[in-house]
C-alpha cells in the first residue's frame, strides 16, 4: 500500500527570502471592536480585524497574504 502526500504550500516553503536590502509592503485592514465594562474604572476590549498585504515589487515578501 502506498500513500501520496501533497503539500499545497510547497512553493512558499522553497522560496528564497531576501536577506539584505529594503522591501516595501502595504497592508489594508478593517475591523470592529467590542467593549465590556466591568466597572467605572475597568474595561475589556476585543478586536476582530481582516485585511490583505501586498508587496512592491509583486511576488515579494508578504505579497498576497490575508489575515483575520
N, C-alpha and C positions, 0 to 999 in steps of 0.2 A: 504494500500500500504506500503510495506516495502522496505528498501534500505540496501545495503551492502557496507561497506567501507573497502577497502583492503589497508593496509599500507605495501608497499614493503620494507620499511626501518625499520620495527618494531624491528628486531634483533639488529640493530645498536643502536636504542634508548634504549633498555633494557640492553645493555651490561654494565657491571660494569667496570668503568675506574680505572686504577691504581692510588692510592692516594699518595703513597710513593715509594721511591727507584728510581733506574735508569731504563731507557728504551733506546733501541737502534733502530734507523731507518736510512735508506738510501734513498736518492731521486736522481733521474736522470732526467735531463731536456735538451731540445734542443729548439732553437728558432731563430727568426730573429728580426732585429731592422730596423727602418726607421728613417732617419734624414731629417728634413726640416730646411733649413737655412733661417732665416728671414733677417739677415744682417751679416756682418762680425763678429759681437760680440754676436749674439743671435741665438740659435738653439732650435728646439723642437725634442724630440726623443720619439718614441713609440716602445714598445717591445711586441712580441707575443711569448709566451713560452708554451710548452706542456711537460708533464712528468708524472712519476709514483713514488710512495713511497712504500717501503717495510719495515717491522719491523722484529726484531730479539728478541724473538722467533716469528715464524709465528702466525698470529692471534692477535698480539698485537696492540698497539696504532698506528694509521696511516697505517696499513697494507693494501696493495692492493688499495690504493687511487690513483686517477689520477687527473690531473689538466690542465687547459688551461688558 
